[in-house]
Amino acid sequence: MYIADTNNHRVQRWKLNDTEGVTIAGTGIAGQNSTMFNATTGLTLNSDETYLYVSDQNNNRVQRFKLLV
């Protein structure tokens, strides 16, 4: 499961039985460069589940990330 952690400006992945998530995108600090977000508000996967699209609200953009197996 992927979580858009809005107030922490990151995306986390949670696996079944995990006790905490793993940050896969974002730094936890609001920013504008390609490795940072400013309010992640939504996300979706492509049909093959190889790319994750992240809505970055305060930067007015959607970013695409290739998922690693």
mmJSON file of the N, C-alpha and C atoms, coordinates in Angstrom:
{"data_MODEL":{"atom_site":{
"group_PDB":["ATOM","ATOM","ATOM","ATOM","ATOM","ATOM","ATOM","ATOM","ATOM","ATOM","ATOM","ATOM","ATOM","ATOM","ATOM","ATOM","ATOM","ATOM","ATOM","ATOM","ATOM","ATOM","ATOM","ATOM","ATOM","ATOM","ATOM","ATOM","ATOM","ATOM","ATOM","ATOM","ATOM","ATOM","ATOM","ATOM","ATOM","ATOM","ATOM","ATOM","ATOM","ATOM","ATOM","ATOM","ATOM","ATOM","ATOM","ATOM","ATOM","ATOM","ATOM","ATOM","ATOM","ATOM","ATOM","ATOM","ATOM","ATOM","ATOM","ATOM","ATOM","ATOM","ATOM","ATOM","ATOM","ATOM","ATOM","ATOM","ATOM","ATOM","ATOM","ATOM","ATOM","ATOM","ATOM","ATOM","ATOM","ATOM","ATOM","ATOM","ATOM","ATOM","ATOM","ATOM","ATOM","ATOM","ATOM","ATOM","ATOM","ATOM","ATOM","ATOM","ATOM","ATOM","ATOM","ATOM","ATOM","ATOM","ATOM","ATOM","ATOM","ATOM","ATOM","ATOM","ATOM","ATOM","ATOM","ATOM","ATOM","ATOM","ATOM","ATOM","ATOM","ATOM","ATOM","ATOM","ATOM","ATOM","ATOM","ATOM","ATOM","ATOM","ATOM","ATOM","ATOM","ATOM","ATOM","ATOM","ATOM","ATOM","ATOM","ATOM","ATOM","ATOM","ATOM","ATOM","ATOM","ATOM","ATOM","ATOM","ATOM","ATOM","ATOM","ATOM","ATOM","ATOM","ATOM","ATOM","ATOM","ATOM","ATOM","ATOM","ATOM","ATOM","ATOM","ATOM","ATOM","ATOM","ATOM","ATOM","ATOM","ATOM","ATOM","ATOM","ATOM","ATOM","ATOM","ATOM","ATOM","ATOM","ATOM","ATOM","ATOM","ATOM","ATOM","ATOM","ATOM","ATOM","ATOM","ATOM","ATOM","ATOM","ATOM","ATOM","ATOM","ATOM","ATOM","ATOM","ATOM","ATOM","ATOM","ATOM","ATOM","ATOM","ATOM","ATOM","ATOM","ATOM","ATOM","ATOM","ATOM","ATOM","ATOM","ATOM","ATOM","ATOM","ATOM"],
"id":[1,2,3,4,5,6,7,8,9,10,11,12,13,14,15,16,17,18,19,20,21,22,23,24,25,26,27,28,29,30,31,32,33,34,35,36,37,38,39,40,41,42,43,44,45,46,47,48,49,50,51,52,53,54,55,56,57,58,59,60,61,62,63,64,65,66,67,68,69,70,71,72,73,74,75,76,77,78,79,80,81,82,83,84,85,86,87,88,89,90,91,92,93,94,95,96,97,98,99,100,101,102,103,104,105,106,107,108,109,110,111,112,113,114,115,116,117,118,119,120,121,122,123,124,125,126,127,128,129,130,131,132,133,134,135,136,137,138,139,140,141,142,143,144,145,146,147,148,149,150,151,152,153,154,155,156,157,158,159,160,161,162,163,164,165,166,167,168,169,170,171,172,173,174,175,176,177,178,179,180,181,182,183,184,185,186,187,188,189,190,191,192,193,194,195,196,197,198,199,200,201,202,203,204,205,206,207],
"type_symbol":["N","C","C","N","C","C","N","C","C","N","C","C","N","C","C","N","C","C","N","C","C","N","C","C","N","C","C","N","C","C","N","C","C","N","C","C","N","C","C","N","C","C","N","C","C","N","C","C","N","C","C","N","C","C","N","C","C","N","C","C","N","C","C","N","C","C","N","C","C","N","C","C","N","C","C","N","C","C","N","C","C","N","C","C","N","C","C","N","C","C","N","C","C","N","C","C","N","C","C","N","C","C","N","C","C","N","C","C","N","C","C","N","C","C","N","C","C","N","C","C","N","C","C","N","C","C","N","C","C","N","C","C","N","C","C","N","C","C","N","C","C","N","C","C","N","C","C","N","C","C","N","C","C","N","C","C","N","C","C","N","C","C","N","C","C","N","C","C","N","C","C","N","C","C","N","C","C","N","C","C","N","C","C","N","C","C","N","C","C","N","C","C","N","C","C","N","C","C","N","C","C","N","C","C","N","C","C"],
"label_atom_id":["N","CA","C","N","CA","C","N","CA","C","N","CA","C","N","CA","C","N","CA","C","N","CA","C","N","CA","C","N","CA","C","N","CA","C","N","CA","C","N","CA","C","N","CA","C","N","CA","C","N","CA","C","N","CA","C","N","CA","C","N","CA","C","N","CA","C","N","CA","C","N","CA","C","N","CA","C","N","CA","C","N","CA","C","N","CA","C","N","CA","C","N","CA","C","N","CA","C","N","CA","C","N","CA","C","N","CA","C","N","CA","C","N","CA","C","N","CA","C","N","CA","C","N","CA","C","N","CA","C","N","CA","C","N","CA","C","N","CA","C","N","CA","C","N","CA","C","N","CA","C","N","CA","C","N","CA","C","N","CA","C","N","CA","C","N","CA","C","N","CA","C","N","CA","C","N","CA","C","N","CA","C","N","CA","C","N","CA","C","N","CA","C","N","CA","C","N","CA","C","N","CA","C","N","CA","C","N","CA","C","N","CA","C","N","CA","C","N","CA","C","N","CA","C","N","CA","C","N","CA","C","N","CA","C","N","CA","C","N","CA","C"],
"label_alt_id":[null,null,null,null,null,null,null,null,null,null,null,null,null,null,null,null,null,null,null,null,null,null,null,null,null,null,null,null,null,null,null,null,null,null,null,null,null,null,null,null,null,null,null,null,null,null,null,null,null,null,null,null,null,null,null,null,null,null,null,null,null,null,null,null,null,null,null,null,null,null,null,null,null,null,null,null,null,null,null,null,null,null,null,null,null,null,null,null,null,null,null,null,null,null,null,null,null,null,null,null,null,null,null,null,null,null,null,null,null,null,null,null,null,null,null,null,null,null,null,null,null,null,null,null,null,null,null,null,null,null,null,null,null,null,null,null,null,null,null,null,null,null,null,null,null,null,null,null,null,null,null,null,null,null,null,null,null,null,null,null,null,null,null,null,null,null,null,null,null,null,null,null,null,null,null,null,null,null,null,null,null,null,null,null,null,null,null,null,null,null,null,null,null,null,null,null,null,null,null,null,null,null,null,null,null,null,null],
"label_comp_id":["MET","MET","MET","TYR","TYR","TYR","ILE","ILE","ILE","ALA","ALA","ALA","ASP","ASP","ASP","THR","THR","THR","ASN","ASN","ASN","ASN","ASN","ASN","HIS","HIS","HIS","ARG","ARG","ARG","VAL","VAL","VAL","GLN","GLN","GLN","ARG","ARG","ARG","TRP","TRP","TRP","LYS","LYS","LYS","LEU","LEU","LEU","ASN","ASN","ASN","ASP","ASP","ASP","THR","THR","THR","GLU","GLU","GLU","GLY","GLY","GLY","VAL","VAL","VAL","THR","THR","THR","ILE","ILE","ILE","ALA","ALA","ALA","GLY","GLY","GLY","THR","THR","THR","GLY","GLY","GLY","ILE","ILE","ILE","ALA","ALA","ALA","GLY","GLY","GLY","GLN","GLN","GLN","ASN","ASN","ASN","SER","SER","SER","THR","THR","THR","MET","MET","MET","PHE","PHE","PHE","ASN","ASN","ASN","ALA","ALA","ALA","THR","THR","THR","THR","THR","THR","GLY","GLY","GLY","LEU","LEU","LEU","THR","THR","THR","LEU","LEU","LEU","ASN","ASN","ASN","SER","SER","SER","ASP","ASP","ASP","GLU","GLU","GLU","THR","THR","THR","TYR","TYR","TYR","LEU","LEU","LEU","TYR","TYR","TYR","VAL","VAL","VAL","SER","SER","SER","ASP","ASP","ASP","GLN","GLN","GLN","ASN","ASN","ASN","ASN","ASN","ASN","ASN","ASN","ASN","ARG","ARG","ARG","VAL","VAL","VAL","GLN","GLN","GLN","ARG","ARG","ARG","PHE","PHE","PHE","LYS","LYS","LYS","LEU","LEU","LEU","LEU","LEU","LEU","VAL","VAL","VAL"],
"label_asym_id":["A","A","A","A","A","A","A","A","A","A","A","A","A","A","A","A","A","A","A","A","A","A","A","A","A","A","A","A","A","A","A","A","A","A","A","A","A","A","A","A","A","A","A","A","A","A","A","A","A","A","A","A","A","A","A","A","A","A","A","A","A","A","A","A","A","A","A","A","A","A","A","A","A","A","A","A","A","A","A","A","A","A","A","A","A","A","A","A","A","A","A","A","A","A","A","A","A","A","A","A","A","A","A","A","A","A","A","A","A","A","A","A","A","A","A","A","A","A","A","A","A","A","A","A","A","A","A","A","A","A","A","A","A","A","A","A","A","A","A","A","A","A","A","A","A","A","A","A","A","A","A","A","A","A","A","A","A","A","A","A","A","A","A","A","A","A","A","A","A","A","A","A","A","A","A","A","A","A","A","A","A","A","A","A","A","A","A","A","A","A","A","A","A","A","A","A","A","A","A","A","A","A","A","A","A","A","A"],
"label_entity_id":["1","1","1","1","1","1","1","1","1","1","1","1","1","1","1","1","1","1","1","1","1","1","1","1","1","1","1","1","1","1","1","1","1","1","1","1","1","1","1","1","1","1","1","1","1","1","1","1","1","1","1","1","1","1","1","1","1","1","1","1","1","1","1","1","1","1","1","1","1","1","1","1","1","1","1","1","1","1","1","1","1","1","1","1","1","1","1","1","1","1","1","1","1","1","1","1","1","1","1","1","1","1","1","1","1","1","1","1","1","1","1","1","1","1","1","1","1","1","1","1","1","1","1","1","1","1","1","1","1","1","1","1","1","1","1","1","1","1","1","1","1","1","1","1","1","1","1","1","1","1","1","1","1","1","1","1","1","1","1","1","1","1","1","1","1","1","1","1","1","1","1","1","1","1","1","1","1","1","1","1","1","1","1","1","1","1","1","1","1","1","1","1","1","1","1","1","1","1","1","1","1","1","1","1","1","1","1"],
"label_seq_id":[1,1,1,2,2,2,3,3,3,4,4,4,5,5,5,6,6,6,7,7,7,8,8,8,9,9,9,10,10,10,11,11,11,12,12,12,13,13,13,14,14,14,15,15,15,16,16,16,17,17,17,18,18,18,19,19,19,20,20,20,21,21,21,22,22,22,23,23,23,24,24,24,25,25,25,26,26,26,27,27,27,28,28,28,29,29,29,30,30,30,31,31,31,32,32,32,33,33,33,34,34,34,35,35,35,36,36,36,37,37,37,38,38,38,39,39,39,40,40,40,41,41,41,42,42,42,43,43,43,44,44,44,45,45,45,46,46,46,47,47,47,48,48,48,49,49,49,50,50,50,51,51,51,52,52,52,53,53,53,54,54,54,55,55,55,56,56,56,57,57,57,58,58,58,59,59,59,60,60,60,61,61,61,62,62,62,63,63,63,64,64,64,65,65,65,66,66,66,67,67,67,68,68,68,69,69,69],
"pdbx_PDB_ins_code":[null,null,null,null,null,null,null,null,null,null,null,null,null,null,null,null,null,null,null,null,null,null,null,null,null,null,null,null,null,null,null,null,null,null,null,null,null,null,null,null,null,null,null,null,null,null,null,null,null,null,null,null,null,null,null,null,null,null,null,null,null,null,null,null,null,null,null,null,null,null,null,null,null,null,null,null,null,null,null,null,null,null,null,null,null,null,null,null,null,null,null,null,null,null,null,null,null,null,null,null,null,null,null,null,null,null,null,null,null,null,null,null,null,null,null,null,null,null,null,null,null,null,null,null,null,null,null,null,null,null,null,null,null,null,null,null,null,null,null,null,null,null,null,null,null,null,null,null,null,null,null,null,null,null,null,null,null,null,null,null,null,null,null,null,null,null,null,null,null,null,null,null,null,null,null,null,null,null,null,null,null,null,null,null,null,null,null,null,null,null,null,null,null,null,null,null,null,null,null,null,null,null,null,null,null,null,null],
"Cartn_x":[0.839,0.0,0.901,0.496,1.233,0.397,1.05,0.376,0.966,0.11,0.537,0.483,1.631,1.759,1.848,0.687,0.578,1.417,1.24,1.904,3.389,3.836,5.265,5.925,5.173,5.722,6.496,5.863,6.533,5.504,5.998,5.188,5.81,4.959,5.451,4.821,5.592,5.097,4.949,3.8,3.539,3.254,3.904,3.648,2.878,2.179,1.403,2.278,1.786,2.451,3.61,3.881,4.908,4.424,5.368,5.023,5.281,5.97,6.162,6.375,6.069,6.226,7.65,7.939,9.24,9.03,9.781,9.679,10.319,9.536,10.06,10.213,9.633,9.773,9.529,10.273,10.178,11.197,11.39,12.414,11.839,10.548,9.951,9.969,10.59,10.677,10.07,9.229,8.614,9.676,9.529,10.47,9.979,10.789,10.374,11.205,12.356,13.158,12.541,13.13,12.525,12.492,13.222,13.197,12.324,11.657,10.866,9.424,8.54,7.136,6.77,5.611,5.007,3.519,3.161,1.79,1.377,1.798,1.333,-0.127,-0.995,-2.429,-3.093,-2.408,-3.001,-1.977,-2.3,-1.404,-2.174,-1.577,-2.154,-1.029,-1.321,-0.379,-0.847,0.103,-0.306,-0.809,-1.369,-2.01,-1.041,0.233,1.24,1.858,1.482,2.021,3.54,4.043,5.483,5.821,4.815,5.01,3.984,4.45,3.596,3.511,2.297,2.06,1.621,2.292,2.054,1.617,0.477,-0.014,0.688,1.379,2.159,1.444,0.489,-0.479,0.145,0.981,1.481,2.556,3.06,3.973,3.249,1.929,1.098,1.647,1.939,2.492,2.123,2.288,2.208,3.565,4.139,5.437,5.252,6.084,6.041,7.329,7.179,8.321,8.256,9.379,9.468,9.639,8.796,8.871,9.893,10.689,11.673,11.045,11.401,10.838,11.404],
"Cartn_y":[-1.153,0.0,1.237,2.233,3.491,4.591,5.422,6.482,7.83,8.771,10.158,10.84,11.04,11.627,13.148,13.785,15.191,16.135,16.094,17.067,16.794,15.599,15.277,15.272,15.647,15.882,14.671,13.495,12.27,11.221,10.148,8.974,7.806,7.037,5.868,4.606,3.516,2.188,1.377,0.741,-0.149,-1.532,-2.528,-3.92,-4.598,-5.657,-6.417,-6.802,-6.575,-6.898,-5.976,-4.943,-3.964,-3.163,-2.734,-1.893,-0.422,-0.136,1.247,1.278,2.418,2.576,2.927,2.748,3.094,4.26,5.324,6.472,6.12,6.219,5.891,7.122,8.24,9.493,10.651,11.723,12.891,12.82,13.97,14.066,14.317,14.589,14.956,16.456,17.197,18.654,19.23,20.242,20.867,21.51,21.329,21.937,21.844,22.352,22.44,21.612,21.072,20.34,18.966,18.211,16.963,15.857,16.005,14.987,15.391,16.539,17.061,17.323,17.341,17.679,18.833,19.416,20.383,20.067,19.124,18.651,17.605,16.38,15.263,15.008,15.059,14.94,13.744,13.061,11.905,11.159,9.904,9.111,8.016,7.526,6.421,5.654,4.409,3.557,3.403,3.185,2.845,1.404,0.954,-0.366,-1.518,-1.345,-2.388,-2.3,-1.274,-1.014,-0.86,-0.217,0.037,1.503,2.368,3.793,4.283,5.155,5.795,7.28,7.794,9.21,9.892,10.981,11.658,13.098,13.467,14.84,15.671,16.707,17.597,18.949,19.102,20.202,21.589,21.905,23.28,23.618,22.611,22.861,22.789,22.559,22.53,21.58,20.347,19.376,17.955,17.065,15.629,15.068,14.272,13.656,12.158,11.602,10.171,9.533,8.381,7.646,6.197,5.685,4.271,3.469,2.453,1.621,0.514,0.282,-0.794,-2.039,-3.176,-4.446,-4.783],
"Cartn_z":[0.0,0.0,0.0,-0.774,-0.846,-0.194,0.608,1.35,0.959,0.575,0.364,1.729,2.332,3.672,3.51,3.414,3.021,3.869,5.168,6.041,6.236,5.862,5.939,4.562,3.533,2.194,1.665,1.731,1.3,0.915,0.277,-0.029,0.717,1.39,2.1,1.54,1.614,1.234,2.515,2.655,3.779,3.219,3.776,3.406,4.53,4.195,5.162,6.344,7.535,8.808,9.163,8.361,8.736,9.946,10.775,11.915,11.628,10.534,10.099,8.598,8.012,6.572,6.193,4.9,4.335,3.373,3.548,2.651,1.315,0.232,-1.098,-1.979,-1.566,-2.321,-1.371,-1.593,-0.733,0.389,1.022,2.063,3.447,3.534,4.801,5.034,4.129,4.209,2.93,3.07,1.892,1.018,-0.297,-1.227,-2.648,-3.586,-4.983,-5.944,-5.525,-6.505,-6.778,-7.679,-8.15,-7.101,-6.005,-4.95,-3.771,-3.896,-2.781,-3.209,-2.217,-2.418,-1.503,-1.805,-0.899,-0.854,-0.017,0.199,-0.839,-0.617,-1.443,-1.103,-2.103,-1.82,-2.472,-3.344,-3.991,-4.791,-5.089,-5.923,-6.622,-7.696,-8.439,-9.118,-9.459,-10.185,-11.621,-12.544,-13.905,-13.906,-15.007,-15.054,-14.813,-15.15,-14.914,-13.52,-12.765,-11.426,-11.442,-12.506,-12.619,-12.371,-12.447,-12.195,-11.178,-10.301,-9.313,-9.662,-9.768,-10.05,-8.756,-8.413,-7.139,-7.393,-6.822,-6.893,-5.822,-6.276,-5.407,-5.397,-4.498,-4.542,-4.563,-3.627,-3.53,-4.552,-5.266,-6.379,-7.721,-7.677,-8.888,-9.94,-9.529,-10.48,-10.074,-11.037,-10.798,-11.176,-10.296,-10.577,-10.794,-11.655,-11.957,-11.459,-10.79,-10.259,-10.709,-11.191,-11.549,-10.271,-10.098,-8.907,-9.11,-8.106,-8.132,-7.537,-8.073,-7.591,-6.241],
"occupancy":[1.0,1.0,1.0,1.0,1.0,1.0,1.0,1.0,1.0,1.0,1.0,1.0,1.0,1.0,1.0,1.0,1.0,1.0,1.0,1.0,1.0,1.0,1.0,1.0,1.0,1.0,1.0,1.0,1.0,1.0,1.0,1.0,1.0,1.0,1.0,1.0,1.0,1.0,1.0,1.0,1.0,1.0,1.0,1.0,1.0,1.0,1.0,1.0,1.0,1.0,1.0,1.0,1.0,1.0,1.0,1.0,1.0,1.0,1.0,1.0,1.0,1.0,1.0,1.0,1.0,1.0,1.0,1.0,1.0,1.0,1.0,1.0,1.0,1.0,1.0,1.0,1.0,1.0,1.0,1.0,1.0,1.0,1.0,1.0,1.0,1.0,1.0,1.0,1.0,1.0,1.0,1.0,1.0,1.0,1.0,1.0,1.0,1.0,1.0,1.0,1.0,1.0,1.0,1.0,1.0,1.0,1.0,1.0,1.0,1.0,1.0,1.0,1.0,1.0,1.0,1.0,1.0,1.0,1.0,1.0,1.0,1.0,1.0,1.0,1.0,1.0,1.0,1.0,1.0,1.0,1.0,1.0,1.0,1.0,1.0,1.0,1.0,1.0,1.0,1.0,1.0,1.0,1.0,1.0,1.0,1.0,1.0,1.0,1.0,1.0,1.0,1.0,1.0,1.0,1.0,1.0,1.0,1.0,1.0,1.0,1.0,1.0,1.0,1.0,1.0,1.0,1.0,1.0,1.0,1.0,1.0,1.0,1.0,1.0,1.0,1.0,1.0,1.0,1.0,1.0,1.0,1.0,1.0,1.0,1.0,1.0,1.0,1.0,1.0,1.0,1.0,1.0,1.0,1.0,1.0,1.0,1.0,1.0,1.0,1.0,1.0,1.0,1.0,1.0,1.0,1.0,1.0],
"B_iso_or_equiv":[0.0,0.0,0.0,0.0,0.0,0.0,0.0,0.0,0.0,0.0,0.0,0.0,0.0,0.0,0.0,0.0,0.0,0.0,0.0,0.0,0.0,0.0,0.0,0.0,0.0,0.0,0.0,0.0,0.0,0.0,0.0,0.0,0.0,0.0,0.0,0.0,0.0,0.0,0.0,0.0,0.0,0.0,0.0,0.0,0.0,0.0,0.0,0.0,0.0,0.0,0.0,0.0,0.0,0.0,0.0,0.0,0.0,0.0,0.0,0.0,0.0,0.0,0.0,0.0,0.0,0.0,0.0,0.0,0.0,0.0,0.0,0.0,0.0,0.0,0.0,0.0,0.0,0.0,0.0,0.0,0.0,0.0,0.0,0.0,0.0,0.0,0.0,0.0,0.0,0.0,0.0,0.0,0.0,0.0,0.0,0.0,0.0,0.0,0.0,0.0,0.0,0.0,0.0,0.0,0.0,0.0,0.0,0.0,0.0,0.0,0.0,0.0,0.0,0.0,0.0,0.0,0.0,0.0,0.0,0.0,0.0,0.0,0.0,0.0,0.0,0.0,0.0,0.0,0.0,0.0,0.0,0.0,0.0,0.0,0.0,0.0,0.0,0.0,0.0,0.0,0.0,0.0,0.0,0.0,0.0,0.0,0.0,0.0,0.0,0.0,0.0,0.0,0.0,0.0,0.0,0.0,0.0,0.0,0.0,0.0,0.0,0.0,0.0,0.0,0.0,0.0,0.0,0.0,0.0,0.0,0.0,0.0,0.0,0.0,0.0,0.0,0.0,0.0,0.0,0.0,0.0,0.0,0.0,0.0,0.0,0.0,0.0,0.0,0.0,0.0,0.0,0.0,0.0,0.0,0.0,0.0,0.0,0.0,0.0,0.0,0.0,0.0,0.0,0.0,0.0,0.0,0.0],
"pdbx_formal_charge":[null,null,null,null,null,null,null,null,null,null,null,null,null,null,null,null,null,null,null,null,null,null,null,null,null,null,null,null,null,null,null,null,null,null,null,null,null,null,null,null,null,null,null,null,null,null,null,null,null,null,null,null,null,null,null,null,null,null,null,null,null,null,null,null,null,null,null,null,null,null,null,null,null,null,null,null,null,null,null,null,null,null,null,null,null,null,null,null,null,null,null,null,null,null,null,null,null,null,null,null,null,null,null,null,null,null,null,null,null,null,null,null,null,null,null,null,null,null,null,null,null,null,null,null,null,null,null,null,null,null,null,null,null,null,null,null,null,null,null,null,null,null,null,null,null,null,null,null,null,null,null,null,null,null,null,null,null,null,null,null,null,null,null,null,null,null,null,null,null,null,null,null,null,null,null,null,null,null,null,null,null,null,null,null,null,null,null,null,null,null,null,null,null,null,null,null,null,null,null,null,null,null,null,null,null,null,null],
"auth_seq_id":[1,1,1,2,2,2,3,3,3,4,4,4,5,5,5,6,6,6,7,7,7,8,8,8,9,9,9,10,10,10,11,11,11,12,12,12,13,13,13,14,14,14,15,15,15,16,16,16,17,17,17,18,18,18,19,19,19,20,20,20,21,21,21,22,22,22,23,23,23,24,24,24,25,25,25,26,26,26,27,27,27,28,28,28,29,29,29,30,30,30,31,31,31,32,32,32,33,33,33,34,34,34,35,35,35,36,36,36,37,37,37,38,38,38,39,39,39,40,40,40,41,41,41,42,42,42,43,43,43,44,44,44,45,45,45,46,46,46,47,47,47,48,48,48,49,49,49,50,50,50,51,51,51,52,52,52,53,53,53,54,54,54,55,55,55,56,56,56,57,57,57,58,58,58,59,59,59,60,60,60,61,61,61,62,62,62,63,63,63,64,64,64,65,65,65,66,66,66,67,67,67,68,68,68,69,69,69],
"auth_comp_id":["MET","MET","MET","TYR","TYR","TYR","ILE","ILE","ILE","ALA","ALA","ALA","ASP","ASP","ASP","THR","THR","THR","ASN","ASN","ASN","ASN","ASN","ASN","HIS","HIS","HIS","ARG","ARG","ARG","VAL","VAL","VAL","GLN","GLN","GLN","ARG","ARG","ARG","TRP","TRP","TRP","LYS","LYS","LYS","LEU","LEU","LEU","ASN","ASN","ASN","ASP","ASP","ASP","THR","THR","THR","GLU","GLU","GLU","GLY","GLY","GLY","VAL","VAL","VAL","THR","THR","THR","ILE","ILE","ILE","ALA","ALA","ALA","GLY","GLY","GLY","THR","THR","THR","GLY","GLY","GLY","ILE","ILE","ILE","ALA","ALA","ALA","GLY","GLY","GLY","GLN","GLN","GLN","ASN","ASN","ASN","SER","SER","SER","THR","THR","THR","MET","MET","MET","PHE","PHE","PHE","ASN","ASN","ASN","ALA","ALA","ALA","THR","THR","THR","THR","THR","THR","GLY","GLY","GLY","LEU","LEU","LEU","THR","THR","THR","LEU","LEU","LEU","ASN","ASN","ASN","SER","SER","SER","ASP","ASP","ASP","GLU","GLU","GLU","THR","THR","THR","TYR","TYR","TYR","LEU","LEU","LEU","TYR","TYR","TYR","VAL","VAL","VAL","SER","SER","SER","ASP","ASP","ASP","GLN","GLN","GLN","ASN","ASN","ASN","ASN","ASN","ASN","ASN","ASN","ASN","ARG","ARG","ARG","VAL","VAL","VAL","GLN","GLN","GLN","ARG","ARG","ARG","PHE","PHE","PHE","LYS","LYS","LYS","LEU","LEU","LEU","LEU","LEU","LEU","VAL","VAL","VAL"],
"auth_asym_id":["A","A","A","A","A","A","A","A","A","A","A","A","A","A","A","A","A","A","A","A","A","A","A","A","A","A","A","A","A","A","A","A","A","A","A","A","A","A","A","A","A","A","A","A","A","A","A","A","A","A","A","A","A","A","A","A","A","A","A","A","A","A","A","A","A","A","A","A","A","A","A","A","A","A","A","A","A","A","A","A","A","A","A","A","A","A","A","A","A","A","A","A","A","A","A","A","A","A","A","A","A","A","A","A","A","A","A","A","A","A","A","A","A","A","A","A","A","A","A","A","A","A","A","A","A","A","A","A","A","A","A","A","A","A","A","A","A","A","A","A","A","A","A","A","A","A","A","A","A","A","A","A","A","A","A","A","A","A","A","A","A","A","A","A","A","A","A","A","A","A","A","A","A","A","A","A","A","A","A","A","A","A","A","A","A","A","A","A","A","A","A","A","A","A","A","A","A","A","A","A","A","A","A","A","A","A","A"],
"auth_atom_id":["N","CA","C","N","CA","C","N","CA","C","N","CA","C","N","CA","C","N","CA","C","N","CA","C","N","CA","C","N","CA","C","N","CA","C","N","CA","C","N","CA","C","N","CA","C","N","CA","C","N","CA","C","N","CA","C","N","CA","C","N","CA","C","N","CA","C","N","CA","C","N","CA","C","N","CA","C","N","CA","C","N","CA","C","N","CA","C","N","CA","C","N","CA","C","N","CA","C","N","CA","C","N","CA","C","N","CA","C","N","CA","C","N","CA","C","N","CA","C","N","CA","C","N","CA","C","N","CA","C","N","CA","C","N","CA","C","N","CA","C","N","CA","C","N","CA","C","N","CA","C","N","CA","C","N","CA","C","N","CA","C","N","CA","C","N","CA","C","N","CA","C","N","CA","C","N","CA","C","N","CA","C","N","CA","C","N","CA","C","N","CA","C","N","CA","C","N","CA","C","N","CA","C","N","CA","C","N","CA","C","N","CA","C","N","CA","C","N","CA","C","N","CA","C","N","CA","C","N","CA","C","N","CA","C","N","CA","C","N","CA","C"],
"pdbx_PDB_model_num":[1,1,1,1,1,1,1,1,1,1,1,1,1,1,1,1,1,1,1,1,1,1,1,1,1,1,1,1,1,1,1,1,1,1,1,1,1,1,1,1,1,1,1,1,1,1,1,1,1,1,1,1,1,1,1,1,1,1,1,1,1,1,1,1,1,1,1,1,1,1,1,1,1,1,1,1,1,1,1,1,1,1,1,1,1,1,1,1,1,1,1,1,1,1,1,1,1,1,1,1,1,1,1,1,1,1,1,1,1,1,1,1,1,1,1,1,1,1,1,1,1,1,1,1,1,1,1,1,1,1,1,1,1,1,1,1,1,1,1,1,1,1,1,1,1,1,1,1,1,1,1,1,1,1,1,1,1,1,1,1,1,1,1,1,1,1,1,1,1,1,1,1,1,1,1,1,1,1,1,1,1,1,1,1,1,1,1,1,1,1,1,1,1,1,1,1,1,1,1,1,1,1,1,1,1,1,1]
}}}
